């Protein structure tokens, strides 16, 4: 059961949920739901608690991502998903940036209305098989040739879990380009404070009345706590036993899975 008492479960009006590793494990055929997660989402919605998915998913548009979740049994709408690509598009427009995209081919439609001629920045997402040497080197050459290089990374995760094992995430490639170009990327997505604040705004709940539930000790738990939220780590997805000895981030509680977290929160309502 969850540790450290149940004080963390009180006075809650809304939940932010990570997706991969909390609701389902991604993989071939769309992935598989984690045991109890479909019912847990149904119970959250039936309880009157507000719900927003806060994801660094960048292998699909929000629309196709939601279709996949619905096919797995989750009753979720596009408006309930906060994802990095729409936030990046807002930033690009705001600053007049024209991106060179190194992203998954299924994410490209999110940038359809963004001017990409004569790029003055690079946008990096979880490109999966598109992370070839040639593609990374092209991004490197563009950045190194800019007077003021701008690298925008859609998240900074180290790895994530699919049904066939762990996979390198965008953060590993972000660090390679940072090192090669001697620059620091701007992160759009978790653990960015601005990204969590936009998710809270869409949730419509102040941070002290919200709980983040995720499988990533740094990007989910640490990022949420920096915004004044409580945060739980599930022992599903990419959770590793060593996370419980993290030198800097301590979750408000560990739970075995989303279903257990929801059980406790609903009992405290």
ZAVODREN-796423 format. One record per residue (C-alpha): residue number from 1; residue in three letters; y, z, x. Coordinates in steps of 0.05 Angstrom, whole numbers, plus 5000, padded with zeros to 4 digits. Layout:
{num->NUM	residu->ALA	c2->Y	c3->Z	c1->X}
...
***
This chain:
{num->1	residu->UNK	c2->5000	c3->5000	c1->5000}
{num->2	residu->UNK	c2->5073	c3->4995	c1->5019}
{num->3	residu->UNK	c2->5098	c3->5046	c1->5070}
{num->4	residu->UNK	c2->5161	c3->5089	c1->5076}
{num->5	residu->UNK	c2->5163	c3->5113	c1->5004}
{num->6	residu->UNK	c2->5190	c3->5075	c1->4945}
{num->7	residu->UNK	c2->5265	c3->5088	c1->4949}
{num->8	residu->UNK	c2->5274	c3->5016	c1->4970}
{num->9	residu->UNK	c2->5249	c3->4993	c1->4901}
{num->10	residu->UNK	c2->5303	c3->5026	c1->4859}
{num->11	residu->UNK	c2->5367	c3->4997	c1->4828}
{num->12	residu->UNK	c2->5344	c3->4925	c1->4837}
{num->13	residu->UNK	c2->5375	c3->4869	c1->4796}
{num->14	residu->UNK	c2->5351	c3->4808	c1->4834}
{num->15	residu->UNK	c2->5301	c3->4782	c1->4884}
{num->16	residu->UNK	c2->5307	c3->4730	c1->4939}
{num->17	residu->UNK	c2->5239	c3->4702	c1->4958}
{num->18	residu->UNK	c2->5219	c3->4662	c1->5019}
{num->19	residu->UNK	c2->5171	c3->4607	c1->4999}
{num->20	residu->UNK	c2->5123	c3->4585	c1->5054}
{num->21	residu->UNK	c2->5080	c3->4645	c1->5072}
{num->22	residu->UNK	c2->5101	c3->4684	c1->5010}
{num->23	residu->UNK	c2->5087	c3->4639	c1->4951}
{num->24	residu->UNK	c2->5040	c3->4591	c1->4984}
{num->25	residu->UNK	c2->5012	c3->4565	c1->5050}
{num->26	residu->UNK	c2->5034	c3->4493	c1->5061}
{num->27	residu->UNK	c2->4985	c3->4440	c1->5084}
{num->28	residu->UNK	c2->4947	c3->4378	c1->5063}
{num->29	residu->UNK	c2->4947	c3->4363	c1->4989}
{num->30	residu->UNK	c2->5009	c3->4405	c1->4977}
{num->31	residu->UNK	c2->4981	c3->4471	c1->5003}
{num->32	residu->UNK	c2->4950	c3->4530	c1->4966}
{num->33	residu->UNK	c2->4982	c3->4588	c1->4929}
{num->34	residu->UNK	c2->4975	c3->4657	c1->4960}
{num->35	residu->UNK	c2->4931	c3->4701	c1->4917}
{num->36	residu->UNK	c2->4971	c3->4734	c1->4860}
{num->37	residu->UNK	c2->5037	c3->4697	c1->4875}
{num->38	residu->UNK	c2->5039	c3->4651	c1->4814}
{num->39	residu->UNK	c2->5030	c3->4711	c1->4768}
{num->40	residu->UNK	c2->5080	c3->4752	c1->4808}
{num->41	residu->UNK	c2->5134	c3->4699	c1->4797}
{num->42	residu->UNK	c2->5118	c3->4697	c1->4723}
{num->43	residu->UNK	c2->5124	c3->4773	c1->4719}
{num->44	residu->UNK	c2->5191	c3->4773	c1->4756}
{num->45	residu->UNK	c2->5219	c3->4723	c1->4706}
{num->46	residu->UNK	c2->5191	c3->4761	c1->4646}
{num->47	residu->UNK	c2->5221	c3->4827	c1->4671}
{num->48	residu->UNK	c2->5292	c3->4802	c1->4668}
{num->49	residu->UNK	c2->5303	c3->4807	c1->4743}
{num->50	residu->UNK	c2->5342	c3->4749	c1->4772}
{num->51	residu->UNK	c2->5304	c3->4704	c1->4819}
{num->52	residu->UNK	c2->5325	c3->4656	c1->4874}
{num->53	residu->UNK	c2->5282	c3->4622	c1->4926}
{num->54	residu->UNK	c2->5314	c3->4625	c1->4995}
{num->55	residu->UNK	c2->5278	c3->4575	c1->5039}
{num->56	residu->UNK	c2->5287	c3->4539	c1->5105}
{num->57	residu->UNK	c2->5244	c3->4482	c1->5077}
{num->58	residu->UNK	c2->5268	c3->4417	c1->5107}
{num->59	residu->UNK	c2->5208	c3->4370	c1->5098}
{num->60	residu->UNK	c2->5228	c3->4348	c1->5028}
{num->61	residu->UNK	c2->5287	c3->4343	c1->4981}
{num->62	residu->UNK	c2->5296	c3->4402	c1->4934}
{num->63	residu->UNK	c2->5273	c3->4359	c1->4876}
{num->64	residu->UNK	c2->5207	c3->4339	c1->4908}
{num->65	residu->UNK	c2->5197	c3->4409	c1->4935}
{num->66	residu->UNK	c2->5204	c3->4438	c1->4865}
{num->67	residu->UNK	c2->5155	c3->4386	c1->4838}
{num->68	residu->UNK	c2->5105	c3->4410	c1->4889}
{num->69	residu->UNK	c2->5116	c3->4483	c1->4871}
{num->70	residu->UNK	c2->5108	c3->4468	c1->4797}
{num->71	residu->UNK	c2->5044	c3->4430	c1->4811}
{num->72	residu->UNK	c2->5018	c3->4493	c1->4845}
{num->73	residu->UNK	c2->5034	c3->4533	c1->4781}
{num->74	residu->UNK	c2->5102	c3->4562	c1->4797}
{num->75	residu->UNK	c2->5154	c3->4561	c1->4741}
{num->76	residu->UNK	c2->5214	c3->4544	c1->4784}
{num->77	residu->UNK	c2->5275	c3->4498	c1->4774}
{num->78	residu->UNK	c2->5317	c3->4462	c1->4826}
{num->79	residu->UNK	c2->5376	c3->4509	c1->4812}
{num->80	residu->UNK	c2->5333	c3->4568	c1->4834}
{num->81	residu->UNK	c2->5324	c3->4540	c1->4904}
{num->82	residu->UNK	c2->5374	c3->4553	c1->4961}
{num->83	residu->UNK	c2->5357	c3->4506	c1->5018}
{num->84	residu->UNK	c2->5391	c3->4484	c1->5083}
{num->85	residu->UNK	c2->5401	c3->4409	c1->5070}
{num->86	residu->UNK	c2->5451	c3->4415	c1->5012}
{num->87	residu->UNK	c2->5488	c3->4469	c1->5051}
{num->88	residu->UNK	c2->5490	c3->4423	c1->5112}
{num->89	residu->UNK	c2->5518	c3->4365	c1->5070}
{num->90	residu->UNK	c2->5574	c3->4411	c1->5046}
{num->91	residu->UNK	c2->5590	c3->4430	c1->5118}
{num->92	residu->UNK	c2->5589	c3->4357	c1->5141}
{num->93	residu->UNK	c2->5638	c3->4336	c1->5087}
{num->94	residu->UNK	c2->5682	c3->4397	c1->5099}
{num->95	residu->UNK	c2->5690	c3->4380	c1->5173}
{num->96	residu->UNK	c2->5688	c3->4304	c1->5170}
{num->97	residu->UNK	c2->5624	c3->4301	c1->5211}
{num->98	residu->UNK	c2->5579	c3->4239	c1->5214}
{num->99	residu->UNK	c2->5508	c3->4259	c1->5231}
{num->100	residu->UNK	c2->5453	c3->4228	c1->5271}
{num->101	residu->UNK	c2->5392	c3->4254	c1->5233}
{num->102	residu->UNK	c2->5330	c3->4280	c1->5268}
{num->103	residu->UNK	c2->5295	c3->4304	c1->5205}
{num->104	residu->UNK	c2->5231	c3->4293	c1->5166}
{num->105	residu->UNK	c2->5233	c3->4224	c1->5133}
{num->106	residu->UNK	c2->5223	c3->4257	c1->5064}
{num->107	residu->UNK	c2->5288	c3->4296	c1->5074}
{num->108	residu->UNK	c2->5332	c3->4235	c1->5089}
{num->109	residu->UNK	c2->5350	c3->4223	c1->5015}
{num->110	residu->UNK	c2->5389	c3->4290	c1->5014}
{num->111	residu->UNK	c2->5439	c3->4256	c1->5062}
{num->112	residu->UNK	c2->5445	c3->4191	c1->5023}
{num->113	residu->UNK	c2->5519	c3->4200	c1->5007}
{num->114	residu->UNK	c2->5538	c3->4224	c1->5077}
{num->115	residu->UNK	c2->5572	c3->4174	c1->5125}
{num->116	residu->UNK	c2->5525	c3->4165	c1->5184}
{num->117	residu->UNK	c2->5562	c3->4109	c1->5221}
{num->118	residu->UNK	c2->5583	c3->4123	c1->5293}
{num->119	residu->UNK	c2->5554	c3->4194	c1->5294}
{num->120	residu->UNK	c2->5595	c3->4252	c1->5321}
{num->121	residu->UNK	c2->5541	c3->4305	c1->5312}
{num->122	residu->UNK	c2->5466	c3->4314	c1->5309}
{num->123	residu->UNK	c2->5430	c3->4347	c1->5250}
{num->124	residu->UNK	c2->5361	c3->4374	c1->5267}
{num->125	residu->UNK	c2->5309	c3->4393	c1->5215}
{num->126	residu->UNK	c2->5234	c3->4406	c1->5214}
{num->127	residu->UNK	c2->5218	c3->4334	c1->5231}
{num->128	residu->UNK	c2->5143	c3->4346	c1->5243}
{num->129	residu->UNK	c2->5113	c3->4281	c1->5269}
{num->130	residu->UNK	c2->5183	c3->4253	c1->5279}
{num->131	residu->UNK	c2->5192	c3->4301	c1->5337}
{num->132	residu->UNK	c2->5171	c3->4249	c1->5388}
{num->133	residu->UNK	c2->5197	c3->4246	c1->5459}
{num->134	residu->UNK	c2->5236	c3->4183	c1->5443}
{num->135	residu->UNK	c2->5270	c3->4214	c1->5382}
{num->136	residu->UNK	c2->5287	c3->4279	c1->5418}
{num->137	residu->UNK	c2->5314	c3->4240	c1->5478}
{num->138	residu->UNK	c2->5357	c3->4197	c1->5432}
{num->139	residu->UNK	c2->5387	c3->4261	c1->5402}
{num->140	residu->UNK	c2->5397	c3->4288	c1->5472}
{num->141	residu->UNK	c2->5433	c3->4225	c1->5496}
{num->142	residu->UNK	c2->5480	c3->4226	c1->5436}
{num->143	residu->UNK	c2->5497	c3->4299	c1->5446}
{num->144	residu->UNK	c2->5506	c3->4295	c1->5522}
{num->145	residu->UNK	c2->5553	c3->4236	c1->5512}
{num->146	residu->UNK	c2->5599	c3->4272	c1->5464}
{num->147	residu->UNK	c2->5663	c3->4305	c1->5489}
{num->148	residu->UNK	c2->5650	c3->4364	c1->5443}
{num->149	residu->UNK	c2->5576	c3->4362	c1->5425}
{num->150	residu->UNK	c2->5559	c3->4389	c1->5355}
{num->151	residu->UNK	c2->5486	c3->4406	c1->5341}
{num->152	residu->UNK	c2->5471	c3->4430	c1->5270}
{num->153	residu->UNK	c2->5401	c3->4460	c1->5261}
{num->154	residu->UNK	c2->5370	c3->4470	c1->5192}
{num->155	residu->UNK	c2->5341	c3->4538	c1->5209}
{num->156	residu->UNK	c2->5316	c3->4567	c1->5275}
{num->157	residu->UNK	c2->5245	c3->4588	c1->5260}
{num->158	residu->UNK	c2->5195	c3->4590	c1->5318}
{num->159	residu->UNK	c2->5134	c3->4572	c1->5278}
{num->160	residu->UNK	c2->5104	c3->4573	c1->5208}
{num->161	residu->UNK	c2->5034	c3->4574	c1->5178}
{num->162	residu->UNK	c2->4998	c3->4517	c1->5144}
{num->163	residu->UNK	c2->4928	c3->4519	c1->5116}
{num->164	residu->UNK	c2->4900	c3->4493	c1->5183}
{num->165	residu->UNK	c2->4938	c3->4541	c1->5228}
{num->166	residu->UNK	c2->5006	c3->4554	c1->5259}
{num->167	residu->UNK	c2->5057	c3->4498	c1->5270}
{num->168	residu->UNK	c2->5118	c3->4494	c1->5315}
{num->169	residu->UNK	c2->5182	c3->4500	c1->5275}
{num->170	residu->UNK	c2->5252	c3->4470	c1->5285}
{num->171	residu->UNK	c2->5276	c3->4528	c1->5328}
{num->172	residu->UNK	c2->5232	c3->4507	c1->5386}
{num->173	residu->UNK	c2->5264	c3->4438	c1->5388}
{num->174	residu->UNK	c2->5334	c3->4466	c1->5375}
{num->175	residu->UNK	c2->5326	c3->4509	c1->5438}
{num->176	residu->UNK	c2->5304	c3->4448	c1->5479}
{num->177	residu->UNK	c2->5368	c3->4410	c1->5460}
{num->178	residu->UNK	c2->5411	c3->4472	c1->5471}
{num->179	residu->UNK	c2->5382	c3->4480	c1->5540}
{num->180	residu->UNK	c2->5387	c3->4407	c1->5560}
{num->181	residu->UNK	c2->5459	c3->4399	c1->5535}
{num->182	residu->UNK	c2->5483	c3->4470	c1->5552}
{num->183	residu->UNK	c2->5508	c3->4481	c1->5481}
{num->184	residu->UNK	c2->5496	c3->4529	c1->5424}
{num->185	residu->UNK	c2->5472	c3->4501	c1->5357}
{num->186	residu->UNK	c2->5503	c3->4519	c1->5291}
{num->187	residu->UNK	c2->5448	c3->4544	c1->5245}
{num->188	residu->UNK	c2->5450	c3->4525	c1->5172}
{num->189	residu->UNK	c2->5394	c3->4564	c1->5138}
{num->190	residu->UNK	c2->5362	c3->4632	c1->5150}
{num->191	residu->UNK	c2->5381	c3->4677	c1->5186}
{num->192	residu->UNK	c2->5454	c3->4652	c1->5180}
{num->193	residu->UNK	c2->5497	c3->4703	c1->5143}
{num->194	residu->UNK	c2->5534	c3->4647	c1->5107}
{num->195	residu->UNK	c2->5468	c3->4619	c1->5081}
{num->196	residu->UNK	c2->5445	c3->4687	c1->5054}
{num->197	residu->UNK	c2->5513	c3->4697	c1->5022}
{num->198	residu->UNK	c2->5508	c3->4630	c1->4986}
{num->199	residu->UNK	c2->5438	c3->4649	c1->4961}
{num->200	residu->UNK	c2->5466	c3->4715	c1->4935}
{num->201	residu->UNK	c2->5523	c3->4678	c1->4900}
{num->202	residu->UNK	c2->5472	c3->4633	c1->4866}
{num->203	residu->UNK	c2->5430	c3->4694	c1->4848}
{num->204	residu->UNK	c2->5492	c3->4727	c1->4819}
{num->205	residu->UNK	c2->5476	c3->4796	c1->4847}
{num->206	residu->UNK	c2->5512	c3->4837	c1->4900}
{num->207	residu->UNK	c2->5473	c3->4850	c1->4964}
{num->208	residu->UNK	c2->5461	c3->4924	c1->4951}
{num->209	residu->UNK	c2->5424	c3->4906	c1->4886}
{num->210	residu->UNK	c2->5381	c3->4851	c1->4916}
{num->211	residu->UNK	c2->5316	c3->4851	c1->4956}
{num->212	residu->UNK	c2->5293	c3->4795	c1->5003}
{num->213	residu->UNK	c2->5218	c3->4786	c1->5010}
{num->214	residu->UNK	c2->5193	c3->4744	c1->5068}
{num->215	residu->UNK	c2->5140	c3->4734	c1->5121}
{num->216	residu->UNK	c2->5189	c3->4724	c1->5180}
{num->217	residu->UNK	c2->5211	c3->4789	c1->5212}
{num->218	residu->UNK	c2->5274	c3->4758	c1->5244}
{num->219	residu->UNK	c2->5297	c3->4702	c1->5198}
{num->220	residu->UNK	c2->5278	c3->4733	c1->5130}
{num->221	residu->UNK	c2->5281	c3->4808	c1->5142}
{num->222	residu->UNK	c2->5333	c3->4813	c1->5197}
{num->223	residu->UNK	c2->5379	c3->4761	c1->5166}
{num->224	residu->UNK	c2->5378	c3->4794	c1->5098}
{num->225	residu->UNK	c2->5390	c3->4864	c1->5126}
{num->226	residu->UNK	c2->5452	c3->4839	c1->5163}
{num->227	residu->UNK	c2->5481	c3->4819	c1->5096}
{num->228	residu->UNK	c2->5470	c3->4889	c1->5067}
{num->229	residu->UNK	c2->5406	c3->4874	c1->5029}
{num->230	residu->UNK	c2->5340	c3->4910	c1->5030}
{num->231	residu->UNK	c2->5284	c3->4868	c1->5058}
{num->232	residu->UNK	c2->5208	c3->4871	c1->5055}
{num->233	residu->UNK	c2->5158	c3->4837	c1->5100}
{num->234	residu->UNK	c2->5093	c3->4812	c1->5069}
{num->235	residu->UNK	c2->5029	c3->4812	c1->5109}
{num->236	residu->UNK	c2->5015	c3->4740	c1->5089}
{num->237	residu->UNK	c2->5037	c3->4673	c1->5119}
{num->238	residu->UNK	c2->5056	c3->4678	c1->5192}
{num->239	residu->UNK	c2->5058	c3->4755	c1->5193}
{num->240	residu->UNK	c2->5029	c3->4781	c1->5259}
{num->241	residu->UNK	c2->5009	c3->4855	c1->5270}
{num->242	residu->UNK	c2->5058	c3->4856	c1->5328}
{num->243	residu->UNK	c2->5115	c3->4846	c1->5278}
{num->244	residu->UNK	c2->5107	c3->4919	c1->5259}
{num->245	residu->UNK	c2->5130	c3->4938	c1->5330}
{num->246	residu->UNK	c2->5191	c3->4892	c1->5331}
{num->247	residu->UNK	c2->5243	c3->4923	c1->5378}
{num->248	residu->UNK	c2->5303	c3->4907	c1->5334}
{num->249	residu->UNK	c2->5283	c3->4893	c1->5262}
{num->250	residu->UNK	c2->5251	c3->4945	c1->5216}
{num->251	residu->UNK	c2->5236	c3->4923	c1->5145}
{num->252	residu->UNK	c2->5251	c3->4972	c1->5088}
{num->253	residu->UNK	c2->5176	c3->4967	c1->5074}
{num->254	residu->UNK	c2->5115	c3->4926	c1->5090}
{num->255	residu->UNK	c2->5073	c3->4901	c1->5032}
{num->256	residu->UNK	c2->5007	c3->4865	c1->5033}
{num->257	residu->UNK	c2->5033	c3->4808	c1->4990}
{num->258	residu->UNK	c2->5085	c3->4789	c1->4938}
{num->259	residu->UNK	c2->5042	c3->4814	c1->4881}
{num->260	residu->UNK	c2->5042	c3->4885	c1->4910}
{num->261	residu->UNK	c2->5118	c3->4884	c1->4920}
{num->262	residu->UNK	c2->5129	c3->4862	c1->4848}
{num->263	residu->UNK	c2->5081	c3->4916	c1->4822}
{num->264	residu->UNK	c2->5122	c3->4970	c1->4857}
{num->265	residu->UNK	c2->5191	c3->4942	c1->4838}
{num->266	residu->UNK	c2->5171	c3->4936	c1->4764}
{num->267	residu->UNK	c2->5143	c3->5006	c1->4763}
{num->268	residu->UNK	c2->5211	c3->5032	c1->4788}
{num->269	residu->UNK	c2->5252	c3->4995	c1->4735}
***
